[in-house]
């Protein structure tokens, strides 16, 4: 089937790192795997696709959309977000320090590794990124940036 560049959705719900692991899994680039796959890869992909999606929208006269699959686990006002540990990016010290597992930096906030928190933090980053992309680029590109939540999928190891 043809890939429709006017509509792109990204999600990583089947990621093995969503387990309740006590040790960080590492991407090929040296990042903690949950954040690397769930957030950083989506961030990179959306930024690389942006000019192509914009061009497609103008060429076809359509209003393209770019969507990241969200989760309520990052939101502390929702039941799933109240389950410890809660998402908390702190001052993003881990990102500013390079976010390399080999340097002992496994979490965005610079704290010790916590698998469920890494997942929730990555989802919080996705939410902030998609809304910031809409704020920065919607008016100039015509692209609608949004997130959607498919509902609770309780069979995943995150809630076990």
DAWOMO-V362468 format. One record per run of one state. SS is the DSSP state (h for helix, s for strand, l for the rest). FROM is the first residue (numbers start at 1). TO is the last residue. If there is no record, write none. Layout:
SS	FROM	TO
SS	FROM	TO
This chain:
l	1	6
s	7	10
l	11	15
h	16	18
l	19	25
s	26	26
l	27	31
s	32	32
h	33	60
l	61	64
s	65	69
l	70	71
h	72	74
l	75	78
h	79	82
l	83	92
h	93	96
l	97	100
h	101	103
l	104	114
h	115	141
l	142	143
s	144	148
l	149	156
h	157	159
l	160	160
